[in-house]
Amino acid sequence: MNITFRQMRYFLAVAEARSISGGSAIIRISQSAVTDAIRFLEAEIGHALFIRHAKGVTLTREGQQFLRQTRKVMAAMADLRSGIGSGGPQIGGRLLIGTTPVVTGYFLSDLLARYRQAFPDVRISVVENRTDYIEHMLVNGELDLAVLIVPGLTRPEALDHEVLLRSEMRVWMAPGHRFAENDTISLADLAGEPLVVLARDELASASANVWNGQQFQAQAAYRSSSVEAVRGLVATNGGVAILPDLVYRPWSLEGDRILAKRTREHLQTVDIALVWRRLTHHSEAAAMFVEKARSTKGQR
């Protein structure tokens, strides 16, 4: 294949912005150049990477796979850049990061591993708590940065943020469910379905927002703060769940399979973002964490 790093960068921008125009604005390149790059990639790979629609674009299954590989390449390039000249002065000091349990388990651990590898002399402390408490610590100057799920920040007037990952909401169901053969699901189809709700601070509001503006909604049959419990209930056909790809796994702990279906309605993504106190001057250790986090930007 004759795929270039620049074309992958264009693809990543479009995937993050969920539109050609948004992607071109991020990288400040004309829409025609970005469109040509995407078409070249699709021709080289032999598959469509995006589904075009009136509101923008959505990644295909092959697009999701290519996104994962692109993120790995971008991260490797960032590691290469940070490793060049590493014989010079090493960054030290302390880095205090706030986060929430879901973000720790499904996103932050890998980012921290990359950062520790690049900057082993930085002492990292992570505080895990509810979103509102982490925001309180940021505003009070007790943390350098936070990695949180947005929207949902309670103090946006005092905080800035930058989205690192956009995660689509999908309908989880068992292979034996009556809608399992459908390629997409309408929310109206779920009106009579038992709903399995993940009652976690970070995701409860996102799940509730799915039904905003709808004349119907599924009935909550089960509520659990455990992602694994939700997977188990869905996999055994106890109900359906609407959750982001961030926490999706195709199997429950017991080995039962779980399907994830796109909705016909356009649902708001669940976004993970870097968050910091407005007008903060980052330490060198914090600034390097920001750069490392930016190299992982993507969507799943």
N, C-alpha and C positions, 0 to 999 in steps of 0.2 A: 504493500500500500504506500501511496505517496502523500500521506496525511502530515500536515505541518503543525507545529506548536501554535502558530497564529490561528489556524482554523479551529483547533481545539479550544482556544481562548474565546473565539467568537461563539462557538457552540455553547460553552459554559455560561456566557453572558446571556444568551437567549433562554437557556434552560432556567437560569436564576430569575430573569425578568418575566418569564412566561409569555414573551412576545418578541417579535423581530424588532419593532420600534424601540421597545424598552431595552433590549440587549444592545442595540446600536448606540443608544444614549449613554449606557454605562461605559462602553469602551470608546465612545466618541468616534465611531466609524460610520460611514454612510449605510443606510439600510440595504442598498443594492449590493454593496460589498459583503455584508453579513449574509444576505440571502444567497449570493453566489457561493459563499463558503459552505453554507448548510447543504445546498444542492450538491456540491462537490463531495462532501462527506457522505451523503446518502448514496451517491453513485458509487463511491469507492467501497462502502460497506455492503451495498446491495439491499438495503432496507430503509424504509422511512424512519426518521428519527423523531419527527413531530407530527401530531395531528393538528392541522390548521382549522381554526374556527373563528367566529366573529369577534370573540373577546381576546384572541391571541393564539397561543399554541399550547399543546399538552404533549408531554413525552410519550412515545410509544413504548412497548416492552423493550424493543431493541434500543430505543433511545435511553431508557433507564440503564440498560446494561452498558451502553457506551458512556453514559455519564459517570458510572462508577469507575470505569477504566480511566476516563479523562481526569477525574479527581485524583486518582493514584499517580498519574503522570505529573499533574501539577504539583502535588505534594512532594514527589521525588525531585522535581526541579527546584522547589523551594529548599529542600534539604541540601541539594547540591550547592546552591548559592550560599546558604548559611555555613556550609562546611569549608568553602574556599577561603583561605586566609585565616583559618581557625587557629593557626599557630600564634596569632597575636593575642592581645589582652582579652581575657574571657569576661563575659557579663556575669556579675554576681548579684548579691542583694537578695531581697525577699519579695515574693509575689503572693498577694492575698486575693483569692477568687471566691465569689459566691455563686451558688447554683441551687438547683432543686433536684430531688431524687430521680425523676425521669430523665432529665438532662445528663446527670452523672452516668446513669446506666446505659444510655443509648447514644450518647454523643461525646461527652467531655473526656471520657477515659482515653480514647484514641488520640485526641488532641493533646492531652497532657503528656502522653507517652512521646509524641513527636517533639514536644517542647523540651522535655527533660533530656532527650537524646541530643538536641541541638545546643542546649544551655544547661549542662549538668551542674554548674556552680550556683544556680539560682535555687533558693529554698522556697518551695511552694507549699502554701497552706490553703486548703479548700474548706469553706463553710457551706454546709448543705442545710437548707431550711425552706420555709414557705416563701413564695415570691415576695409578698409584702414585707417580710422581715429582711430579706436580702436587699430590697430597695432601701429600706430604712438604714441599713448598714452602709450602703453606697453613699447615700446623701450625707451621712454623718462622717464620711471619710474613713470608715473602718475597713473598707475593702478597696482594692485597686480597680478591679473589674468584676463583672458578673457575666454568666452565660445563662440566659433565661429564655423561656418560651414567650413569644409576643404574637399578636397584640394581647393586652391584658395588664400592661404596666399601670400601676395605680398613681404614679407620680411623674408623668411624662414631662411636666414643666421643669423638673429638676434633673432629668436624665436624658442622655443621648444614647442611641443604639444603632447598630449596623447588623443587618440580617446576614447570617452565615449559611443557613439552610432553609429551604422551603419544602415542607412535607405535605403531600396530598392526603385528603381524607377519603377513605374508601369504606365500603360495606364489607364486613367480615361475615362469613357464613360457612356452614359445614358442606362437604360435597354432596350430602344427601338432602340438602335444602331444596324446596320446590323452585327456587329461582337460580339454582346452581348452574344451569345451562345457559342462563342469560349472559350476554357480554357486558351489558350495563344494567343498572337498576335505577328506577325512578323512586324518589322518596315517597311518592303516593303509593307505590307497591308495598311499602313497609308500614302503612298505617295500621294494619291489624296484626303486625308481627311483635312478639315479645322482644324487648330491647335489653341488651346487656350493657350496663353503663359502667365505665371506669371512673370511679369517684376519687380522682386525684386532683389536687389543687391546680396543677399545671394544665390539665386536659379537660377538666369538667366543664369549664366555660366554653371551650372550643366545641365540645360535643353538643352542648345546649344550643349554641349559635346555629347549628345545622338547621334547626327547625324555625329560625326566625323568618317571619313573613309567610310561612306555610299555613294552610288552612287545616292541617292535620299533623299528627306526629305519632310515632310508635310509642307504645306503652312500656315504661321501664319495669321489667319483670325482675331484674337482678341488679344490684349495685355492689361493687366491690372495689377496694383500693388496690387490689393485686392484679397486675397485668396477666400473670399466669393463670389466675382464677378465671378471668374473662376469656382467655384463650381456651381453657378447658370447657367452659360452658358453651361457647360458640362451637367448638369442634365436636361436641356431643349433641349438637342440634337443639340446645336449650334456648337459643335465640340468636339474634344478629347484633352486631356492634358496629358503630361508625367511628373509626379511629384513624389516626394518621399513619402513613407508611413508616414513620420513625420507629414505631413500636411493633410493627407487623413482623411476624415470623410464620412460616407456612405450616408449623407443627406445634401441637401442644406438648406439655411435658410428658404426657402419656403416649405420645406418638401419633395422635389423631390429626388428620390434615385439616387445614384452614384455608379457605379461598378468600381473596380480596377483590371486590368488584368496584369499578368506577360508577359514579352516579351520573345520570343524565343532566342533573342540575349542576351548575358551577358552584362548588363549595369553597369557602375561604381556606387557604392553606394554614397549617400550623408552622410557625416560623421560629427558628432558634436564632438568637441574636446575642452579640456582644453588647453589654450595657455598661455605661460609666457615668459618673457624675458630670454634669454639664460644666464646661470651662476648666476641667481637670487637666493639669500638666502631668502626663504619664512619666513614670520612672523609665529608665532604660529597659528594665526587665519587663515592665508592663507593655512598653511599646513593641518589644520583640514578640510578646505573646499575641498582640493585635496582628502583627504581620504574619505570624505562623497561622493564626486562625483564618485570616483572609485567604491563605493558600488552600484552605480546605473548602472554600465556598462551593455550594452546589445545591442540588434538589434531589429528593427521593420520595 
